[in-house]
Amino acid sequence: MVPTPQTVAAGKIVGIYYTLKDKSGAVIDTNRKGGKPLVFLHGGGTILPALEAALLGLAKDAEISVQLTPEQGYGVAKPELHKRVPRKAFPAGRELKVGMHFNSGDGKGHNVPVTITGFEGDEVLVDHNHPLAGAELFFQVTIAGVRDASAEERQHGHAHGPGGHHH
């Protein structure tokens, strides 16, 4: 009897190869060029929920194209997240450029993505929206593998590498 292939479901460890494109077809990110699959615990909150839902029921080698609206991706860009920050809030001597991305703390222990959008006098104009906020996202995904999660992976809420966890 031939075993039934495992399919993507909550609590499974899933590996995917993906290419993410924007509306114009430009590649934003991919792990297909010599990369290793992105491995995650399905249902663990590692990938976008709408993408995770689109993968349900797929087995190894399945391919799928998924289009996500901004609301399903990184949200709609919020104008109130555009801020003015004094230049002195940045490390002295560090060269700052428009388009530079970095993470900043929100005072509550969370990292917030920040993009420099301009300069006015002694102020740096920044955008605290995710860089992909407001964007339609187009994923091409191939399932590289599906396996049962170990008890430790389920307990920790994420996939572990070979030989155990690597926190």
PLY file of the C-alpha trace (Angstrom):
ply
format ascii 1.0
element vertex 167
property float x
property float y
property float z
element edge 166
property int vertex1
property int vertex2
end_header
0.00 0.00 0.00
1.38 3.44 -0.98
1.36 5.91 1.90
-0.75 9.03 1.42
1.38 12.16 1.19
1.11 14.57 4.07
-0.79 17.74 3.33
-0.51 21.21 4.77
-2.63 21.57 7.90
-2.48 23.29 11.26
0.31 21.86 13.40
2.36 20.54 10.44
5.89 21.67 9.63
5.84 23.04 6.08
8.72 24.01 3.80
8.08 26.35 0.88
9.95 27.91 -1.98
8.42 31.24 -2.90
8.72 34.28 -5.10
6.97 37.47 -4.04
6.22 40.08 -6.72
4.57 43.47 -6.70
1.72 44.62 -8.96
4.16 45.48 -11.78
5.71 42.00 -11.67
8.97 43.12 -10.06
10.45 40.53 -7.68
10.41 41.77 -4.09
11.77 38.62 -2.47
12.51 35.00 -3.33
14.25 31.99 -1.83
14.34 30.02 -5.09
17.85 30.99 -6.25
20.04 28.56 -4.37
18.15 29.18 -1.17
16.74 26.79 1.34
13.00 26.45 1.79
11.29 28.66 4.33
10.26 26.19 7.04
7.48 27.06 9.48
4.87 25.61 11.80
1.55 26.00 10.02
-0.73 27.98 12.32
2.23 29.37 14.27
1.91 32.92 12.95
5.19 32.90 11.01
3.74 33.83 7.62
0.83 36.02 6.55
-2.45 34.38 7.62
-4.04 34.69 4.15
-1.03 33.02 2.53
-1.09 30.31 5.19
-4.80 29.69 4.50
-4.14 29.37 0.74
-1.64 26.56 1.40
-4.10 24.36 3.34
-4.49 20.89 1.88
-1.52 21.09 -0.48
1.10 18.32 -0.63
4.80 18.22 -1.54
5.58 19.61 -5.02
2.21 21.40 -5.29
2.45 24.85 -6.84
0.10 27.75 -6.22
-0.19 31.43 -7.12
-1.72 33.63 -4.44
-2.75 37.27 -4.75
-3.20 39.20 -1.50
-4.88 42.55 -1.05
-3.15 45.13 1.16
-5.56 44.20 3.96
-4.52 40.54 3.67
-0.84 41.47 3.49
0.79 44.19 5.55
-2.22 46.46 5.84
-3.23 49.74 4.29
-0.65 52.50 4.65
-1.66 54.88 7.44
-0.73 58.56 6.98
-0.57 59.06 10.75
2.47 56.76 10.82
4.52 59.37 8.96
6.55 61.18 11.63
9.21 63.84 12.09
12.17 62.81 14.24
14.99 65.09 15.38
18.29 64.23 13.65
19.90 63.99 17.11
17.71 60.91 17.79
19.95 58.99 15.36
23.53 57.90 16.11
26.01 60.75 15.64
28.07 60.47 12.47
25.80 57.87 10.87
25.02 58.71 7.27
21.27 58.73 6.68
19.71 58.36 3.23
16.19 58.45 1.83
14.92 54.88 1.49
17.04 53.54 4.36
15.16 50.87 6.37
15.72 50.00 10.01
13.83 48.84 13.09
12.95 51.04 16.02
11.49 50.12 19.39
7.93 51.19 20.11
8.51 51.52 23.87
6.47 48.35 24.47
9.16 45.82 23.54
8.15 45.52 19.86
10.27 46.31 16.82
8.65 48.70 14.36
9.89 48.98 10.77
10.97 52.50 9.85
11.83 53.96 6.44
13.47 57.34 5.97
11.37 59.33 3.48
13.10 62.71 3.56
14.78 65.48 5.48
13.63 68.96 6.51
16.10 71.10 8.38
17.18 69.27 11.55
14.37 66.72 11.20
14.30 63.29 9.58
10.99 62.33 7.97
10.18 58.68 8.67
7.41 56.25 7.81
6.49 53.67 10.44
4.27 51.70 8.05
5.61 48.33 6.96
7.52 48.83 3.67
4.87 46.68 1.92
1.85 48.40 3.52
-0.66 49.34 0.85
0.79 46.90 -1.68
-0.96 44.07 -3.48
1.25 41.00 -3.11
1.64 38.21 -5.64
3.15 34.96 -4.34
4.24 31.94 -6.37
4.73 29.08 -3.93
5.96 25.50 -4.28
5.54 23.13 -1.34
8.99 21.68 -0.62
7.79 19.30 2.07
5.29 18.62 4.85
5.89 16.67 8.03
4.43 16.21 11.48
5.64 18.70 14.07
7.48 17.29 17.07
6.01 17.77 20.53
8.78 20.29 21.22
7.98 22.27 18.04
4.28 22.36 18.94
5.14 23.49 22.46
7.52 26.22 21.24
5.17 27.32 18.44
7.71 27.16 15.62
9.79 24.81 13.47
13.19 23.63 14.68
16.21 22.87 12.55
17.94 19.52 12.35
19.02 18.37 15.79
16.54 20.49 17.72
15.79 24.13 18.34
18.10 26.98 17.40
16.77 29.96 19.32
0 1
1 2
2 3
3 4
4 5
5 6
6 7
7 8
8 9
9 10
10 11
11 12
12 13
13 14
14 15
15 16
16 17
17 18
18 19
19 20
20 21
21 22
22 23
23 24
24 25
25 26
26 27
27 28
28 29
29 30
30 31
31 32
32 33
33 34
34 35
35 36
36 37
37 38
38 39
39 40
40 41
41 42
42 43
43 44
44 45
45 46
46 47
47 48
48 49
49 50
50 51
51 52
52 53
53 54
54 55
55 56
56 57
57 58
58 59
59 60
60 61
61 62
62 63
63 64
64 65
65 66
66 67
67 68
68 69
69 70
70 71
71 72
72 73
73 74
74 75
75 76
76 77
77 78
78 79
79 80
80 81
81 82
82 83
83 84
84 85
85 86
86 87
87 88
88 89
89 90
90 91
91 92
92 93
93 94
94 95
95 96
96 97
97 98
98 99
99 100
100 101
101 102
102 103
103 104
104 105
105 106
106 107
107 108
108 109
109 110
110 111
111 112
112 113
113 114
114 115
115 116
116 117
117 118
118 119
119 120
120 121
121 122
122 123
123 124
124 125
125 126
126 127
127 128
128 129
129 130
130 131
131 132
132 133
133 134
134 135
135 136
136 137
137 138
138 139
139 140
140 141
141 142
142 143
143 144
144 145
145 146
146 147
147 148
148 149
149 150
150 151
151 152
152 153
153 154
154 155
155 156
156 157
157 158
158 159
159 160
160 161
161 162
162 163
163 164
164 165
165 166
